[in-house]
Amino acid sequence: MIGRRLGHFEITARLGEGGMGVVWRAIDAQLGRQVAIKVLPEAFTEDPERLARFEREAKLLAQLNHPNIAQIYGLEASGETRALVMELVEGPTLGERLALGAVPVDEALAIARQIAEALEEAHEKGIIHRDLKPQNIKLTPEGKVKVLDFGLAKALDPATGASGAMLDRSHSPTMTLGATVQGVILGTAAYMAPEQAKGQAADRRADIWAFGVVLYETLTGGRLFTGDSVPDTLAGVLRSGIDLERLPVDTPPSVRRLLRRCLERNPKNRLHDIADARIVLQEVLAGGVEHTPTAAAPAIPAPRPVWRQVLPWALAAGSALAFAWLALRPPSPSREMPLRKLEITELDEVGLFGFGIAAAISPDGSAVAYLSEGKLWLRRLSELEPRQVPGSQFESMPVWSPDSRWLVYPAGRKLWRVSVEGGEPRAIADLPTNVGPFGGGWSEEGRIILTTGYSGLLEVSAQGGNLREVLAPDPETEADFHQASLLPGGRGVLFSIHYKDRPEAPIAVWDGRSRKVLLEEEGLGLEQPVYSDSGHLLFYRRPTNAGLWAVPFSLEGLEVTGEPFLVAPDADSPSLAADGSLVFVRGVEAAMRELVWVDRSGREIEVAGVAQPGILQLALSPQGGRVALSAAEGNSRDLWLQDLERGTKSRLTFGADAVNGMTFSPDGQRLAYYVAANEPQIYLLDVEARSPPLRVGPGGRPHWSPTGELVYELFGARGIWYVDFAEDGTPGEPRLILDPPADESEPEVSPDGRLLAYSADESGRFEVYLTRFPSGEGKWQVSSQGGALPRWGPAGDEIFYVDAEGDVMSAPVSGGPSPRVGAPVRLFSGLPYGLGGDRELAVGEEGARFLVSRRVGEVREKPKLVLVQNWFAEFRGGPSRPGGSGTRAP
C-alpha cells in the first residue's frame, strides 16, 4: 500500500493493525496535512447493509469536534476499497505509557479530566464510545489527551440491533501497534461494563464504568481485571472485588469517592453523568479539594456496620449544637493582621522595561515570583535567598495556580506550566503571537483566562489545549485587551482596554455574559487591575500622577462605589494574596547612561554625547553627527536628540508614554518612530521645524529605506509592510511585503535598496533572514544560533546582529538581489551594554565602530519589590497619616 493513492490521499507508512483492519499514515494532497487512514476489511465492505449502516454511523461521529477527540474527516472509496479518514494523532497511547508503570497522581488526574471532557462532549450529542480503554487514548507530545474511535464499536459490529447491544465482543476497532488478536479481545473485555458483559444494552453509564477502570489503572499502573481467556476476564468484570487499597496513598479522598461511584456494578447506582466526574477532577487540580495523603480506602463492596450508619447523624446533631453556641456567644476581639511594609528584594534595571506584571505573589501569600536579570525568580517569604525557576525564559510574568503550586507563563509563542517545587516546564498551549503586556488568572475550575497584549480575552485549560477567544475587542474602536485578572468566586474578569485612536485605557469587567467600563479618566491609562478583599480595585495609573491607586468597588454590583486614591507613588505592578498581602514594584528612577564608541573587538574608543538617565534605543543620523534616543525621564519614555559634535541634548516629545524604534529619513531631516501605547502607532517628526508629530498609522519598529519608503512591522504576527510618501509628505496606502504566520519584525533595508533584513521566529526562536525588497521574494537565513537587531554595514556587504547569547555577530553578504551569505563570526559581547531586548547599537563609519550606551556609576534608585501586609489599614477612616506611603487623590 505504501506509495499507493487512495483518492487524493497518498499512503506513506503503515501504523498498525487492529480488529477493524490496517491503519496507514497518509498525506492529504489537497490540504497538505497528514492523516490516519483505516482501511476496512473486505469481509466488511462486501456486506452492503453493514457498510451502509457504518456510513450512517460515521456521518454521525464526524459531528464530534473537540480538542480531546480525534476527529473523523470523512469516508474515502477507491474501487472496492473503503477507508475511514481520521485525524493523525502523534504520541504514545495511554496503554504504552502504563507499560512503564503508574502515572503520578497529578498527571493521572489531568489525563482523566481531559478524557472526561471528551466523553462529556460526545454524550451531549448522544454518542457513546462503547470501547474506551488505554489503547484508545493518545498522549500527544504537547501533553494533550486525544480519545480515538468514538462509537466505532457500534458502527463496526455486524450484530448491533436497535438496542445497541454488543453481541459480538471478539473485535475492537482500536488500532493496536503489534498486538495479537487475543490481545485485542482481552483488552476490550477488561473494560466492558457488567451490563455489556451480560450482552445487555449499553448507554452512557457503560462509558463511565470504562472511565473508572482507566482512571484506576492509570493511578495504580496495573490491570483491574485480568484472565487467561475472554470468559475469565468477563467473569472478573462481573464478580471480582475492586481493591482501592492499591491506589497511591496521596490519592485525594474525593477521587477515591469518584472511583467508587464509577465502578458500581449496578448501573442504577453508578455515576450517571460524566460531567460530575469532570467537575470533581477540575476542583482537585485547581486545589479546591483536599489533596493530602489519606488512609487507604477499603475494597468495594464493603458492608457498613449499623453504628457507622448512625454515627454521622449523631455527629451532625452535635455540630449543629456547637454551631448554635458559637453563633450566640459574645464576639472575640479582632485579630487583624498588623500593617507591615518590607522591601524583599532588588530588581535588575532592565526588568523595568519588560511587558506585563513585574511581580506576582502566590494566592497563599507564601512566595513571590518576579522578573530580574532576564530570568524568572521565586522568592519564598520563609527563605532569605531567591531561586531561579528552572528552564524559564524572560518574556512576561506568570500566573499562579489557586493552590500556589504551579506557575504558567508565556515564552517563545507558547504557554508554559512549571511546578514551583522543581522540574522542567511543559508547554500547554500555542500562543497566536509573541506576547506584550501579558496578564491572566487561573480559576478554581482549572481554566486560565489571559490576554497576550495583542488579543481579546482568551481561555485555555490549565492542563493544556487550544486557546479559545471568549471576548473580542470591538473591531471598529478597540485595539486589544491588556492584563486580565479574575474576580473571586467566578464573578468576572477585570481587564484594561486599549483603543485604536484614543490615549485612554479604561478598566472594564466581563461577567461571562456582558461587559462594561468601570473606570475611565480622560487622557490617562489605567492598567493592571486587581481586586482586593478590602473592597477595592487596585490599578496602575499613567502618565500624570503616576503610581499605584485604589478605588472602592462593589463585588456584588460589579461597580465602582467611590473616588480613587493614591496608594504608592512611583509604583506599579500590584499583586494580592488571599490574606490581603500586597506586592508592588517601586523605584523607577533609572541609571545614568552615556554613549560610547567601541571598535569591532569591543574595545571602547571614546565617549560620545551627554549622559542622561534611562537611555534605551538609539539611531544614528545618515550624516553621523546626531543621534536620536529613546530615554526614560520621570514616568515617560520620550524622544531626545543629541548633537555628538557639540555635546548638547534636546527633548523632542513630552509625555509620549513609550517612544521606540527611531529611524532618520535619508536626508536626516525627519524622524520616524512608534509609540507603544494602546495600539502601537507610527509617527513622523520634522527635526528642524519641531512641528507636531504626524501620525502615519498603526505599526511597530520602522526603518527608512534609502529611496524614501518607510518599512515597518505590525505587532501580533501581522507581517512587514511599507508605505511611500507623496510630494507633500502625506503617506500613501500601506503595502504588504511579508505575510505571517511567522512573527516577523525589526526590518532594515540594505544601502542599495534591494534587500530587506528582518528577524522571524518561524523556527521556534528568532533568527535573522534576508528577502528581496520590496517584493518579499526569496529567503536567505543569516543567523543560526538565534538572532535579532539586524543592522546593515554602510557598504551593504555585511550584516551585524545580536545572537541568543548577547554577542554581536557579523555575516558577509554578496551577490546583489540573489545574495550569498557567509558564515557568521563573533565580534564582541554585547552584554556589558545590555544589547538585545530594548537596548540597541548603531553602526558607524565603514562598519569599523559601533555606538552603544553603558551605565555610568550606580543606579540612583534600583527598583525594589515591596511587600505590604494589610495594606488598607493605613487608609481606613480617611487620608493616610504623615509618613505613610499613600495619599488621597487631589
C-alpha positions in Angstrom: 0.0 0.0 0.0 2.9 2.4 0.6 3.1 4.8 -2.3 -0.4 4.0 -3.4 -3.1 6.7 -3.7 -6.5 6.4 -2.2 -8.5 9.2 -3.8 -6.4 12.3 -3.1 -4.6 10.6 -0.2 -1.1 9.2 -0.7 -0.2 6.3 1.7 3.3 6.9 3.2 3.6 4.4 6.1 2.0 1.5 8.0 0.9 2.4 11.5 -0.6 -0.8 12.9 -3.4 -3.3 12.7 -6.4 -4.0 14.8 -9.8 -5.7 14.7 -11.1 -3.3 12.1 -8.2 -3.6 9.7 -4.9 -2.0 8.8 -4.1 1.6 9.7 -1.9 3.8 7.5 -0.3 7.2 7.6 -1.2 9.3 4.5 -0.8 12.8 3.1 -3.9 14.7 2.0 -2.7 16.1 -1.3 -5.4 18.8 -1.4 -4.9 20.2 2.1 -1.2 19.3 2.6 -1.9 17.6 6.0 -1.1 14.2 7.4 -4.0 11.9 8.3 -4.6 8.4 9.5 -6.5 6.1 7.2 -8.2 3.0 8.5 -8.8 0.6 5.6 -11.9 -1.6 6.2 -11.6 -5.4 5.8 -13.0 -6.9 2.6 -15.5 -9.0 4.6 -16.9 -5.9 6.0 -17.2 -3.9 2.7 -18.8 -6.9 0.9 -21.8 -6.6 3.2 -23.9 -3.8 1.7 -26.3 -3.5 4.7 -23.4 -3.4 7.1 -21.5 -0.9 5.0 -24.5 1.4 4.7 -25.1 1.3 8.5 -21.4 2.0 9.0 -21.5 5.1 6.7 -24.6 6.4 8.6 -22.8 6.0 12.0 -19.6 7.5 10.6 -21.5 10.6 9.5 -22.9 11.0 13.0 -19.5 10.6 14.5 -18.0 13.2 12.2 -20.1 15.8 14.1 -17.7 15.5 17.1 -15.3 18.4 17.1 -13.5 18.8 20.4 -9.8 19.3 21.4 -9.7 16.0 23.2 -11.4 13.9 20.5 -9.6 12.6 17.3 -11.8 13.9 14.6 -13.2 11.9 11.7 -12.6 13.8 8.4 -14.6 11.5 6.1 -15.0 8.3 4.2 -13.0 7.5 1.1 -13.6 5.0 -1.6 -11.3 3.7 -4.3 -12.6 0.8 -6.4 -13.6 -1.9 -3.8 -11.5 -0.3 -1.0 -13.3 1.6 1.7 -11.5 3.7 4.3 -12.2 6.0 7.2 -10.0 9.2 7.1 -9.2 10.4 10.6 -7.0 13.0 12.4 -3.5 11.7 12.8 -2.5 11.9 16.4 1.2 11.6 17.2 2.5 10.2 20.5 2.1 7.0 22.6 -1.2 5.5 23.7 -2.0 5.5 27.4 -1.6 1.8 27.3 2.0 2.2 26.1 2.6 4.7 28.9 1.2 2.4 31.5 3.6 -0.3 30.4 6.2 1.8 32.1 4.3 1.9 35.4 1.8 4.1 37.3 1.3 7.7 36.3 2.0 10.3 39.1 -1.3 11.4 40.7 -1.4 15.0 39.4 -0.6 13.8 35.9 -3.1 11.0 36.1 -5.9 13.3 37.2 -5.0 15.7 34.4 -5.3 12.9 31.8 -8.6 11.7 33.3 -10.0 15.2 33.3 -9.4 15.5 29.6 -10.9 12.1 28.9 -14.0 13.2 30.9 -14.2 16.3 28.8 -14.1 14.2 25.6 -16.8 11.9 26.9 -19.0 14.8 28.1 -18.9 16.3 24.6 -19.9 13.0 22.9 -22.6 12.2 25.5 -24.2 15.6 25.0 -24.5 14.8 21.3 -26.0 11.3 22.1 -22.8 9.4 21.1 -21.5 6.6 23.3 -17.9 5.4 22.9 -18.6 1.7 23.9 -14.9 0.8 23.7 -12.9 3.2 26.0 -9.6 1.7 27.1 -5.9 2.9 27.4 -5.2 1.7 23.8 -7.9 4.1 22.6 -6.3 7.1 24.3 -3.4 9.0 22.8 -1.0 11.3 24.8 0.5 13.9 22.5 4.0 15.4 22.9 2.3 18.7 24.0 0.6 17.0 26.9 -2.9 16.9 25.3 -5.1 13.8 25.5 -6.9 12.6 22.4 -9.6 9.9 22.6 -9.9 7.7 19.5 -12.6 5.6 17.8 -15.7 7.1 19.4 -18.7 5.0 18.6 -16.9 2.7 16.1 -17.6 -0.3 18.2 -21.3 0.1 17.4 -20.6 1.1 13.8 -18.5 -2.0 13.1 -20.5 -4.6 14.9 -22.5 -6.7 12.4 -24.9 -7.8 15.1 -25.8 -4.5 16.7 -29.5 -4.2 16.8 -31.8 -1.3 17.6 -30.8 -1.6 21.3 -27.2 -1.1 20.5 -26.2 -4.3 22.4 -22.7 -5.6 21.7 -23.4 -9.2 20.9 -20.0 -9.9 19.2 -17.2 -8.9 21.5 -14.4 -10.6 19.6 -13.1 -7.5 17.9 -12.2 -3.9 18.7 -11.9 -1.1 16.2 -8.9 0.3 18.1 -5.6 0.4 16.4 -3.1 -1.7 18.4 0.5 -1.5 17.5 1.9 -5.0 17.2 -1.0 -6.5 19.2 -2.2 -10.1 18.6 -5.9 -10.8 18.1 -6.1 -12.3 21.5 -4.6 -9.0 23.0 -7.3 -7.1 21.3 -10.0 -9.3 22.7 -8.7 -9.2 26.2 -8.1 -5.5 26.1 -11.7 -4.9 25.1 -13.2 -7.4 27.5 -11.3 -5.9 30.5 -13.0 -2.5 30.1 -16.6 -3.6 29.4 -19.2 -2.6 31.9 -21.0 -5.5 33.6 -24.2 -5.0 31.6 -22.1 -5.2 28.4 -20.5 -8.4 29.6 -24.0 -9.8 30.1 -25.0 -8.8 26.5 -27.4 -6.1 27.6 -27.8 -2.7 26.1 -25.1 -0.1 26.7 -25.7 3.5 27.5 -23.5 6.4 28.7 -23.1 4.6 32.0 -21.1 1.9 30.3 -18.6 4.6 29.3 -18.5 5.9 32.9 -17.6 2.3 34.1 -14.8 2.1 31.5 -13.6 5.6 32.6 -13.4 4.4 36.1 -11.4 1.3 35.1 -9.0 3.5 33.0 -8.5 6.0 35.9 -7.9 3.2 38.4 -5.2 1.6 36.1 -3.6 5.0 35.4 -3.2 5.6 39.1 -2.1 2.0 40.0 -0.1 1.0 36.9 -1.8 -2.4 37.0 -4.8 -4.1 35.3 -8.0 -4.1 37.3 -9.5 -7.2 35.5 -7.3 -10.0 34.1 -7.8 -13.5 32.9 -6.3 -16.2 30.7 -9.3 -16.1 28.4 -12.1 -13.8 27.5 -14.6 -15.7 29.7 -12.1 -15.4 32.7 -11.8 -11.7 32.1 -15.5 -11.1 31.8 -16.0 -13.2 35.0 -13.7 -10.8 36.8 -15.7 -7.8 35.4 -18.9 -9.4 36.8 -17.6 -10.7 40.2 -14.1 -9.6 41.3 -13.7 -7.2 44.2 -12.3 -3.8 43.4 -9.3 -3.1 45.7 -8.9 0.6 46.4 -6.1 -0.1 48.7 -3.9 -0.4 45.6 -4.4 3.3 45.0 -1.4 5.6 45.8 -1.5 6.9 49.4 -1.7 10.5 48.1 -4.8 9.9 46.0 -7.3 12.6 47.1 -10.4 11.4 49.1 -12.7 13.0 46.5 -11.1 10.9 43.7 -11.5 7.7 45.8 -15.2 8.5 46.2 -15.4 9.2 42.5 -13.9 5.8 41.6 -16.4 4.1 43.9 -19.3 5.7 42.1 -17.9 5.0 38.6 -17.3 1.3 39.5 -20.7 0.4 40.8 -21.8 -2.8 39.0 -25.4 -1.9 39.1 -25.8 0.9 36.5 -28.7 2.4 38.5 -26.3 3.1 41.4 -23.4 4.2 39.1 -22.4 7.8 38.5 -25.0 9.0 35.9 -23.2 11.9 34.2 -19.5 12.1 33.3 -19.7 15.9 33.8 -19.9 15.3 37.5 -16.5 13.4 37.3 -15.0 16.3 35.3 -16.1 18.8 37.9 -14.5 16.7 40.7 -11.2 16.4 38.8 -11.2 20.1 38.0 -11.7 21.0 41.7 -8.8 18.7 42.7 -6.5 20.0 40.0 -7.3 23.6 40.9 -6.6 23.0 44.6 -10.2 23.4 45.6 -10.4 19.9 47.2 -8.1 18.5 49.9 -5.0 17.0 48.3 -3.3 15.5 51.3 -2.4 11.8 51.9 -5.2 9.8 53.4 -5.7 6.3 54.8 -6.3 3.8 52.1 -10.0 3.1 51.4 -11.4 -0.4 51.7 -12.3 -2.6 48.8 -15.6 -2.4 47.0 -18.1 -3.5 48.1 -17.7 -3.4 51.9 -20.7 -3.8 54.3 -21.3 -0.9 56.7 -22.0 -1.7 60.4 -25.1 -0.2 61.9 -23.0 2.1 64.2 -21.4 3.6 61.1 -24.8 4.4 59.7 -25.9 6.1 62.9 -22.7 7.9 63.8 -22.9 10.6 61.0 -26.3 11.6 62.2 -25.0 11.9 65.8 -22.0 14.0 64.7 -24.3 16.2 62.6 -26.5 16.9 65.6 -23.5 17.7 67.8 -22.1 20.0 65.1 -25.4 21.9 64.9 -25.4 22.5 68.7 -21.8 23.6 68.6 -22.6 26.0 65.7 -25.6 27.5 67.7 -23.3 28.1 70.7 -20.7 29.8 68.6 -23.3 32.0 66.9 -24.8 33.2 70.2 -21.6 33.7 72.3 -20.1 37.2 72.5 -17.7 38.0 69.7 -14.0 37.7 70.4 -11.6 40.6 69.9 -10.5 41.0 66.2 -7.1 39.7 65.4 -6.5 41.7 62.2 -3.0 41.3 60.7 -1.0 44.4 61.6 0.2 46.8 58.9 3.8 45.9 57.8 6.0 47.2 55.0 9.0 45.3 53.8 11.4 45.6 50.9 12.0 42.0 50.0 14.5 42.2 47.0 16.1 44.4 44.5 15.4 44.0 40.8 17.6 44.4 37.7 17.1 47.7 36.0 16.2 46.1 32.6 13.2 44.4 34.2 11.5 47.8 34.4 11.1 47.9 30.7 9.6 44.4 30.2 6.0 43.9 29.4 3.3 42.9 31.8 3.2 42.4 35.6 6.6 42.6 37.1 5.8 40.6 40.3 3.1 38.2 41.4 2.5 37.0 44.9 1.1 33.4 45.4 -2.5 33.2 46.5 -1.5 31.7 49.9 0.9 34.6 50.4 4.0 32.3 50.8 6.1 33.3 47.8 6.6 35.9 45.1 7.5 35.3 41.5 9.3 38.1 39.7 11.5 39.1 36.7 15.1 40.1 37.1 18.2 39.8 35.1 16.1 38.4 32.2 15.0 35.4 34.3 12.1 34.3 36.3 12.8 34.0 40.0 10.9 32.6 43.0 11.3 34.2 46.5 9.7 32.2 49.3 9.0 34.6 52.2 10.2 31.9 54.6 13.6 31.9 53.0 16.4 34.5 52.7 17.5 33.8 49.1 15.5 33.6 45.9 16.0 30.8 43.4 15.6 30.8 39.6 12.6 28.9 38.2 14.3 26.1 36.2 14.0 26.3 32.4 12.1 29.6 32.4 12.8 32.4 29.9 12.2 36.1 30.2 9.1 37.3 28.4 6.4 38.2 30.8 5.2 37.5 34.3 3.5 34.2 35.4 0.0 33.4 36.6 -0.3 31.4 39.9 -2.5 28.3 40.3 -5.1 28.7 43.1 -3.2 26.2 45.2 0.1 28.1 44.8 1.9 25.0 43.5 2.2 25.9 39.8 3.1 28.8 37.6 2.0 29.5 34.0 4.0 32.0 31.9 4.5 32.8 28.2 7.7 32.3 26.3 8.5 31.8 22.6 4.9 31.9 21.4 4.0 29.1 23.8 2.3 29.0 27.2 4.3 27.0 29.7 3.4 25.4 33.0 6.0 24.6 35.7 5.9 23.3 39.3 7.4 25.6 42.0 8.8 22.5 43.6 11.1 21.9 40.5 11.0 20.0 37.3 11.1 21.1 33.7 8.4 23.4 32.3 5.8 21.9 29.9 4.2 23.7 27.0 0.4 23.6 27.4 -0.7 25.8 24.5 0.4 27.6 21.4 0.1 31.4 21.5 -1.1 33.2 18.4 1.7 35.8 18.7 4.6 36.8 20.9 3.2 38.4 24.0 3.2 42.0 25.0 1.6 43.1 28.3 0.6 39.6 29.3 -1.9 39.0 32.2 -4.3 36.4 33.4 -5.9 34.4 36.1 -6.2 30.7 37.0 -9.7 29.7 38.1 -10.7 27.2 40.7 -12.2 25.1 37.8 -8.8 24.7 36.2 -9.3 27.3 33.4 -6.8 30.1 32.6 -8.2 33.4 31.3 -5.4 35.5 29.7 -4.5 38.4 27.4 -1.4 38.4 25.2 -1.3 42.2 24.7 -2.4 41.8 21.1 -5.7 40.0 21.7 -9.1 39.8 23.4 -9.8 37.6 26.4 -8.5 34.1 25.7 -9.2 30.9 27.6 -7.4 27.6 27.9 -7.4 24.6 30.2 -4.6 24.6 32.8 -3.8 21.1 31.7 -3.3 22.0 28.0 -5.3 22.5 24.9 -6.2 25.1 22.3 -6.7 28.7 23.1 -10.3 29.9 22.7 -11.3 33.6 22.4 -14.2 34.3 24.9 -14.4 38.1 24.4 -13.2 40.0 21.4 -12.4 43.7 21.2 -14.7 46.0 19.2 -13.1 45.9 15.7 -14.1 49.5 15.0 -12.7 51.2 18.1 -10.6 48.8 20.2 -7.1 47.6 19.6 -6.8 44.9 22.3 -7.3 44.0 25.9 -4.4 44.0 28.4 -3.5 42.5 31.8 -6.6 40.4 32.8 -7.2 39.3 36.3 -10.0 37.3 37.9 -12.6 38.4 40.5 -13.1 35.9 43.3 -16.0 33.4 43.2 -16.1 33.4 39.4 -17.7 36.8 39.4 -15.9 38.0 36.4 -12.7 39.2 34.7 -11.0 42.6 35.0 -9.0 43.9 32.2 -7.8 47.1 30.6 -9.0 48.3 27.1 -6.6 49.8 24.5 -8.4 52.0 22.0 -7.2 52.4 18.4 -7.4 56.2 18.2 -7.6 57.4 21.8 -5.0 57.6 24.6 -7.3 56.5 27.3 -7.0 53.0 28.7 -10.1 52.3 30.9 -10.7 49.4 33.2 -13.6 47.1 32.3 -15.2 43.9 33.7 -16.8 41.0 31.9 -19.1 38.7 33.9 -19.3 35.9 31.2 -22.4 37.5 29.5 -21.7 41.2 29.1 -19.0 43.7 29.8 -18.9 47.3 31.0 -16.3 50.0 31.7 -15.7 50.5 35.4 -13.3 53.4 35.4 -12.0 55.8 32.8 -10.1 59.1 33.0 -9.5 61.5 30.1 -6.0 61.1 28.7 -4.9 58.5 31.2 -4.0 54.9 31.1 -5.5 52.8 33.9 -3.9 49.3 33.8 -3.1 46.2 35.8 -6.4 46.0 37.7 -6.7 43.5 40.6 -9.4 43.0 43.2 -8.7 43.3 47.0 -10.8 41.7 49.6 -10.9 45.1 51.3 -13.5 46.0 48.7 -11.2 47.9 46.3 -9.7 47.7 42.9 -6.0 48.4 42.8 -4.6 49.6 39.5 -1.6 51.5 37.9 -2.2 55.0 36.5 -0.1 56.8 33.9 1.3 59.2 32.9 0.3 62.1 35.2 0.1 61.4 39.0 1.6 58.0 38.1 1.6 55.3 40.6 -0.5 52.7 42.4 -4.1 53.7 43.0 -7.2 52.2 44.6 -10.9 52.8 44.2 -13.8 51.3 46.3 -15.6 48.6 44.4 -18.7 46.5 45.0 -18.2 42.8 44.2 -22.0 42.2 44.3 -22.9 45.0 41.9 -19.7 44.9 39.8 -19.4 48.7 40.0 -17.1 51.4 41.4 -18.6 53.0 44.5 -16.2 55.8 45.4 -13.3 58.0 44.4 -9.8 56.8 43.5 -6.9 57.5 46.0 -3.2 57.1 45.7 -1.6 54.1 47.5 2.0 54.5 46.5 3.6 57.0 44.1 6.2 55.8 41.6 5.0 52.2 42.0 3.1 49.7 39.8 2.5 46.0 39.2 0.1 45.3 42.1 -0.4 41.7 43.1 -2.5 40.5 46.0 -2.6 37.3 48.1 -5.8 35.9 49.8 -4.7 37.3 53.2 -4.5 40.9 51.9 -0.8 40.9 51.4 0.1 43.3 48.6 3.3 43.2 46.5 4.3 46.0 44.1 7.4 47.4 42.4 8.8 50.8 43.3 11.9 52.7 42.4 11.5 53.6 38.8 14.4 56.1 38.5 16.8 54.5 36.0 20.6 54.6 35.9 22.5 57.4 34.1 23.8 56.1 30.8 26.3 57.6 28.3 27.0 56.9 24.7 30.3 55.3 23.8 32.1 54.2 20.6 33.5 50.7 20.5 35.5 49.0 17.8 34.9 45.6 16.2 36.7 43.8 19.0 34.5 45.6 21.6 37.3 47.9 22.8 35.9 51.3 24.0 37.4 54.1 21.8 35.7 57.3 23.1 32.7 58.7 25.0 30.2 60.4 22.8 27.3 62.8 23.6 25.8 63.6 27.1 25.0 61.2 29.9 21.3 61.0 30.8 19.0 58.6 32.6 17.4 55.6 31.0 18.8 55.5 27.5 17.3 52.5 25.7 17.2 52.7 21.9 19.3 54.9 19.6 19.5 55.8 15.9 22.5 57.5 14.2 21.7 60.1 11.6 23.0 59.4 8.0 25.5 62.2 8.3 26.7 60.8 11.6 26.7 64.0 13.7 23.4 63.4 15.6 21.8 60.5 17.4 18.1 60.1 18.3 17.5 58.4 21.7 14.6 56.8 23.5 15.2 57.6 27.1 13.2 57.4 30.4 12.7 60.7 32.2 10.3 60.6 35.1 7.2 58.5 34.2 7.5 58.7 30.4 9.9 57.4 27.7 10.4 60.2 25.3 12.4 61.0 22.1 15.6 63.0 22.6 18.2 64.4 20.1 21.9 64.6 21.0 24.4 66.5 18.9 27.6 64.5 19.1 29.8 67.3 17.9 28.6 70.0 20.3 27.8 67.7 23.2 24.2 69.0 23.7 20.8 67.3 24.0 17.2 68.4 23.4 13.9 66.8 24.1 11.6 66.3 21.1 8.5 64.7 22.7 6.9 65.3 26.1 4.9 62.6 27.9 4.8 60.4 24.8 4.5 57.2 27.0 6.9 54.9 25.3 8.9 56.0 22.2 10.6 53.2 20.4 12.4 52.3 17.1 13.6 55.6 15.9 14.9 56.0 12.3 16.2 59.0 10.4 15.0 59.8 6.9 17.7 59.6 4.2 18.3 63.4 4.3 18.4 63.4 8.2 15.6 65.9 8.4 12.8 63.7 9.7 12.5 61.0 12.4 10.1 58.1 12.3 9.3 56.3 15.5 6.5 54.3 17.1 4.7 54.8 20.4 3.9 51.7 22.3 0.7 52.8 23.9 -2.7 51.2 23.3 -2.4 50.0 19.6 1.3 51.0 18.7 1.3 53.9 16.3 4.0 55.3 13.9 4.7 59.0 13.9 6.9 61.3 11.8 8.6 64.4 13.3 10.4 67.2 11.5 13.7 67.6 13.5 14.2 71.2 12.5 10.7 72.6 12.4 9.7 70.9 15.6 6.1 70.9 14.4 3.6 68.5 16.0 4.2 64.8 15.0 2.3 63.4 12.1 0.6 60.1 12.8 1.2 57.6 9.9 -1.0 54.8 11.3 -0.7 51.5 13.3 2.7 49.9 13.3 5.8 48.9 15.1 9.5 49.4 14.5 10.0 51.4 11.4 13.1 51.8 9.1 13.6 54.3 6.3 14.8 52.8 3.0 17.5 54.7 1.0 14.8 55.6 -1.6 12.4 57.1 0.9 9.9 54.3 1.7 9.1 53.6 5.3 9.2 49.9 6.1 7.7 48.7 9.4 6.4 45.7 11.3 2.8 45.2 12.6 2.7 43.7 16.1 0.9 40.4 16.7 2.4 38.4 13.8 0.7 40.6 11.2 3.7 40.9 8.8 6.1 43.6 7.5 4.7 46.4 5.4 5.9 49.6 3.7 4.5 52.9 2.7 5.7 55.6 0.4 5.0 59.4 0.6 3.5 62.0 -1.8 5.4 65.2 -2.6 3.6 67.0 0.2 4.8 64.4 2.7 1.5 62.6 3.2 1.7 58.8 3.4 0.2 56.5 0.8 -1.5 53.2 1.1 0.4 50.5 3.1 1.7 47.5 1.1 2.5 44.1 2.4 6.0 42.7 2.0 6.0 39.6 4.2 2.9 37.8 5.3 2.6 35.8 8.6 2.3 33.0 10.0 5.8 33.7 11.4 6.2 36.7 13.7 8.5 38.9 11.5 10.0 42.1 13.0 12.9 44.5 13.0 13.0 45.3 9.3 16.0 47.1 7.8 16.6 47.8 4.1 20.1 47.4 2.6 22.0 50.6 1.5 21.3 49.8 -2.2 17.6 49.3 -1.5 17.5 45.8 -3.0 17.3 43.5 0.1 15.4 43.5 3.4 16.9 42.1 6.6 14.5 41.0 9.3 14.1 38.7 12.3 11.4 35.9 12.5 10.5 33.1 14.8 9.4 30.5 12.3 12.0 28.0 13.6 10.8 28.4 17.2 13.2 31.1 18.1 14.2 34.4 16.4 16.7 34.2 13.6 17.8 36.8 11.0 16.8 36.4 7.4 17.0 38.3 4.1 14.4 38.7 1.4 14.2 40.9 -1.7 12.8 44.4 -1.3 10.0 45.4 -1.9 8.7 42.1 -3.4 9.4 39.8 -0.4 10.5 37.1 -2.9 13.2 34.6 -1.8 14.5 33.9 1.7 18.1 33.5 2.9 18.9 32.7 6.5 21.8 34.7 8.1 22.0 33.6 11.7 22.0 30.0 13.0 22.2 30.3 16.8 19.5 32.9 17.4 19.5 36.4 16.0 17.9 39.8 16.5 18.5 43.5 15.8 19.9 43.1 12.2 21.9 46.1 11.0 23.5 46.6 7.6 27.0 47.7 7.2 27.4 51.0 5.3 28.6 49.3 2.1 25.8 46.7 2.1 28.3 43.8 2.2 27.9 42.9 5.8 25.0 42.2 8.3 25.5 42.7 12.0 23.2 41.3 14.6 23.0 40.1 18.2 22.7 36.4 18.8 21.0 34.5 21.6 24.0 34.8 23.9 24.1 38.6 23.6 27.2 38.5 21.3 27.5 41.0 18.4 27.9 38.9 15.2 28.9 39.7 11.6 28.0 37.8 8.4 29.3 38.7 5.0 26.7 39.2 2.2 27.4 39.3 -1.5 25.7 38.7 -4.8 23.2 41.6 -5.1 19.5 40.5 -5.5 20.4 36.8 -5.1 22.7 37.1 -2.1 25.2 34.6 -0.8 25.6 34.7 2.9 28.8 33.7 4.5 29.4 32.1 7.9 28.8 34.5 10.9 31.7 35.4 13.1 31.7 36.8 16.6 32.9 40.3 17.1 32.4 41.1 20.8 30.0 40.6 23.7 27.1 43.0 23.9 26.2 42.0 27.5 28.1 44.9 29.1 25.9 47.3 27.1 22.6 45.4 27.5 22.3 44.6 23.8 19.3 42.5 22.8 15.8 43.3 24.0 15.2 47.1 24.3 18.8 48.3 24.1 20.4 48.6 20.7 23.5 49.6 18.8 24.2 51.8 15.8 26.7 51.1 13.1 29.3 53.8 12.5 31.6 54.7 9.6 32.6 51.9 7.3 31.4 49.3 9.8 34.6 49.9 11.8 32.9 51.0 15.0 29.6 50.9 16.9 27.7 53.3 19.1 26.3 51.8 22.3 25.2 53.0 25.7 26.7 52.0 29.0 25.8 52.6 32.6 27.5 55.5 34.4 28.0 54.8 38.1 25.3 53.2 40.1 21.5 53.2 39.6 20.2 56.2 41.5 17.5 54.0 42.9 17.3 50.4 42.0 13.7 49.1 41.6 12.6 47.1 44.6 9.9 44.6 45.4 7.8 45.8 48.3 5.6 43.7 50.5 2.7 45.4 52.4 0.7 43.3 54.8 -2.8 44.5 55.5 -2.3 47.4 53.0 -5.7 49.1 53.6 -5.1 49.6 57.4 -3.4 53.0 56.8 -6.2 54.3 54.6 -9.1 53.2 56.8 -11.0 56.2 58.0 -9.5 58.9 55.7 -6.3 60.2 54.2 -3.0 58.4 55.2 -1.2 59.6 58.2 2.0 61.7 57.8 4.9 59.5 56.8 2.6 56.9 55.2 3.1 55.6 51.6 -0.2 56.7 50.3 -2.3 59.9 50.0 -5.8 60.7 49.0 -6.2 61.8 45.4 -6.2 65.6 44.9 
